Amino acid sequence: MFRSLLILACIALATACASNEPVTASPDASTATAASEKPPVEPSYPERAFPDDSLHDLLLAEFALRRREYDVALDTYLQQAPVLRDPAVSAQTTRLAQYMERGEDVLSSAQLWVEVEPDNLEARSTLARQLVSSGRSTEALPHLAVIERAGETANFTVIASAYDDMSTAQRRELLEDVTALATEFPQSLSLLLTQALLFNGVEQPEQALQRLQRIFALEPENTRALLLEAKILADRGADEPYARLQQVLRENPDNSTLRMRYARLLTGTDMRAAREQFEILSAQSPRDGDLLFSLALINRELGDPIAASAYLRQLLQLGQRMDEAHYYLGRIEQDRERLEDAITYYQAVEKGPEYLAAATRIGEILLDTQQLERSLAWFASQRERHPNLRERLYGMEADLLGRAGLDGPARDLLDQALSESPQDSALLYARAMLSEQAGDLVGMESDLRDILAREPDNATALNALGYTLGNRTERYEEALELVSRALELQPGEPAILDSMGWILFKMGRTDEALDYLTRAFAKFPDPEVAAHLGEVMWVLGDREGAMDVWRAASARDPDHPVLRSTLERLDIAPLEPVATEDRVAE
């Protein structure tokens, strides 16, 4: 009896973990003593004795929880749970793993929990969610079915959340399983909605709309169904895709949740209609800074800087989203070429992602207006003000100087930065790229090798060094080895695919090169990739195809240096941009 009661004390923190709230310390010794004097409470799990070794480890886990050493506690539970196969221990382990956001441990512990307590619906729900997060949606479905059969509402729609990452075969298999289950639960709104989502995902919109009609018959104002129907109809070019949704809003004008979702949906199709909905929402909640900020961005997008500025100033008056408001006021003033006013607003941005963007724009303005010394002083002051961003500010400033054609000051700045932070990979990489542009391949390789000595799996450095060696030297085998390693680390990265294709072309492996460059161009139709792909096509005899690729790239950036040098080297006259890119897209 003593051992079973003690282990129940060890799992007393389970409730806190179950709600994802921070785990709190157990009662102190006096409280525990007082509690022990009360009549024993019937435990929710059957009593059982535990081995002495397990009891000792579980006590250590309890003390670790008291000290907030959650990783230690969880590791102990993970060791003991499969040994004890106790429902309470498995539950505690799973909940603590969830709290610690250790996905693989959540999966393994939830699987064990379901094994030892198959009727526990929390265990089933937790396992289903984690299976979906692990890309195993089909395996999650039976666990959700158990929940539904028990008379609870299962969230079947969770299995569609990983839909974009599934293959076509996986999607069809999942749809077949869901459809079969729907015959068992014809009134399940969650299951009907899941079917609609999956049918739409496999490009069967009619089937999706049929399921949505069944939902509306059961619940006419189902928000997710209304939004999905509107999206499907809009994608199909229907005359009034939002008719049902609009009718529901007319009947329920205060349904702010639905109106907000509708407004966001409209931002992708009709910005003016979206503005109208956000204005209604803002009138209902005039001090809501998020709505004011959305209206500011929409009005700026629609070419109304006066209205946008007015909304941003309202934010400043309310003291909400201050940094974002200052940043976008700066953008508006910069667009209107009121550059000193723009700088003033940018300087008022103090933190957050807008800070670095504002600092960059200040540098751009100052360098564009030939104020080099002022720009240097500005960045120096910011490095003193934000020492935690010192390296990033150095890198940003060097990039701005390089783009302005000020390679000497950029190099001096990076040398200074690296004298302070000699092992900073970002700064070393920036200096390597500057060296490459200046033709200093020895300096470039030295800096990239320095990075790789500490970070052998740095795909960016591997690719940069490999591409440069293949493009600027005849060290092709070495280049191929470097880029092959980068491609292993990032298999679908278009820049690395381009490097691989170009090196293979330089090695005379033209057919292989075409495959890599075609894939790179499909993912990232950059003018440099186009220049490489076009040259390979030209050499292989597809001159019309090569011209199409180059014309499309020229339409995007007619002055791109790599594209221009490629055409000059092949003695091809400047290109007239094509009206369409149909062939390229194919």
Disulfide bonds with the S-S distance in Angstrom:
none
